[in-house]
């Protein structure tokens, strides 16, 4: 019972965002090649921008937290500027989990998340190949 397809992301939202502005504010020196080598993915659409680290390059969520917090730790002023201009920012840890799966984060990973001064959300989904258990099966 583990987390699979896990990912740690910084999510920036606003009604109409400028991906270029957010990228220049938060990761101005992150070249595409360097991002790929570090397992970082930048995505954006009209209302959301994200910087994500997934399990392809980081074996566990704690490594992902270190990568994301390492990038953002020196960008407190940029994050504050974005918040002041109406953007919402949060960290999202997401993955596919089975019933009863647990997520354990070390005190150091929690401290790194806390140092970012951003809300942390956990988003889970269940595997699509699981059959639903019949709630009345115990009657058989």
C-alpha positions as CSV (number, residue, x, y, z in Angstrom):
1,X,0.0,0.0,0.0
2,X,2.1,2.8,-1.3
3,X,1.7,6.0,-3.1
4,X,2.3,5.7,-6.9
5,X,2.7,8.3,-9.6
6,X,3.5,10.8,-6.9
7,X,4.4,14.4,-7.7
8,X,5.2,17.5,-5.7
9,X,4.3,20.8,-7.3
10,X,4.1,24.5,-6.8
11,X,0.7,25.6,-8.1
12,X,0.1,29.3,-9.0
13,X,-3.4,30.3,-10.0
14,X,-5.3,33.4,-11.0
15,X,-8.1,34.2,-13.4
16,X,-5.7,35.2,-16.2
17,X,-2.0,34.5,-15.7
18,X,1.1,35.3,-17.5
19,X,3.2,32.2,-17.6
20,X,6.2,34.2,-18.7
21,X,5.9,36.6,-15.8
22,X,5.6,33.8,-13.3
23,X,8.6,31.9,-14.8
24,X,10.7,35.0,-14.8
25,X,9.7,35.8,-11.2
26,X,10.2,32.3,-9.8
27,X,12.7,30.4,-12.0
28,X,14.5,33.0,-14.2
29,X,17.7,30.9,-14.6
30,X,16.1,27.5,-15.0
31,X,17.0,26.4,-18.5
32,X,14.8,23.7,-20.1
33,X,17.7,21.3,-20.3
34,X,18.6,21.8,-16.6
35,X,14.9,21.4,-15.7
36,X,14.7,18.1,-17.5
37,X,17.9,16.8,-15.8
38,X,16.5,17.7,-12.4
39,X,13.1,16.2,-13.1
40,X,11.4,19.5,-13.2
41,X,8.4,20.2,-15.4
42,X,6.8,23.6,-16.0
43,X,3.2,23.7,-17.2
44,X,0.7,26.5,-17.7
45,X,-2.7,27.3,-19.1
46,X,-4.9,30.4,-18.9
47,X,-5.5,30.1,-15.1
48,X,-2.7,27.9,-13.7
49,X,1.1,27.7,-13.7
50,X,2.9,24.8,-12.1
51,X,6.4,23.7,-11.3
52,X,6.4,19.9,-10.7
53,X,8.9,17.3,-9.7
54,X,7.8,13.7,-10.2
55,X,9.0,10.2,-9.5
56,X,11.0,9.8,-12.7
57,X,13.9,11.6,-11.1
58,X,13.1,11.6,-7.4
59,X,12.6,8.2,-5.7
60,X,10.3,9.5,-3.0
61,X,8.2,12.5,-2.0
62,X,10.9,13.7,0.4
63,X,13.4,14.1,-2.4
64,X,10.8,15.9,-4.4
65,X,10.2,18.3,-1.5
66,X,13.9,19.0,-1.4
67,X,14.1,19.7,-5.1
68,X,11.0,22.0,-5.1
69,X,12.0,23.8,-1.8
70,X,15.6,24.2,-3.1
71,X,14.3,26.0,-6.1
72,X,11.9,28.2,-4.2
73,X,13.8,28.9,-1.0
74,X,15.6,31.9,-2.5
75,X,12.4,33.2,-4.2
76,X,10.4,34.4,-1.1
77,X,10.3,37.9,-2.5
78,X,9.0,36.8,-5.9
79,X,6.3,34.6,-4.2
80,X,5.3,37.6,-2.1
81,X,5.1,39.8,-5.2
82,X,2.9,37.3,-7.0
83,X,0.6,37.0,-3.9
84,X,0.4,40.8,-3.7
85,X,-0.7,40.9,-7.4
86,X,-3.6,38.5,-6.8
87,X,-2.0,35.2,-7.5
88,X,-2.8,32.2,-5.2
89,X,0.2,29.9,-4.5
90,X,0.3,26.5,-2.8
91,X,2.3,23.3,-2.7
92,X,0.5,20.2,-3.8
93,X,1.6,16.6,-3.1
94,X,-0.4,14.3,-5.3
95,X,-0.5,10.6,-6.1
96,X,-2.4,7.4,-6.7
97,X,-3.1,5.5,-3.5
98,X,-4.8,2.4,-2.3
99,X,-7.1,2.3,0.7
100,X,-5.2,2.5,3.9
101,X,-2.0,3.9,2.3
102,X,0.0,6.2,4.5
103,X,2.3,9.0,3.7
104,X,5.1,9.7,6.1
105,X,7.2,12.9,5.9
106,X,10.3,13.4,8.0
107,X,10.6,16.4,10.3
108,X,13.2,17.9,7.9
109,X,10.8,17.6,4.9
110,X,8.1,19.2,7.0
111,X,10.5,22.0,8.0
112,X,11.4,22.7,4.4
113,X,7.7,22.9,3.5
114,X,7.0,25.2,6.4
115,X,9.9,27.5,5.5
116,X,8.2,28.2,2.2
117,X,5.2,29.7,4.1
118,X,2.8,28.3,1.6
119,X,-0.3,26.1,2.1
120,X,0.3,22.4,1.4
121,X,-2.5,20.4,-0.2
122,X,-2.6,16.6,-0.6
123,X,-4.5,15.3,-3.6
124,X,-5.1,11.6,-4.1
125,X,-6.8,9.3,-6.6
126,X,-7.4,5.6,-6.5
127,X,-6.2,3.1,-9.1
128,X,-8.7,2.7,-11.9
129,X,-8.3,-1.1,-12.0
130,X,-9.6,-1.7,-8.5
131,X,-13.0,-3.3,-8.3
132,X,-15.4,-1.7,-5.9
133,X,-16.2,-3.8,-2.9
134,X,-19.9,-4.6,-2.5
135,X,-21.0,-3.0,0.8
136,X,-23.4,-5.9,1.4
137,X,-20.8,-8.6,0.7
138,X,-20.6,-9.4,4.4
139,X,-24.2,-10.8,4.2
140,X,-23.2,-13.7,1.9
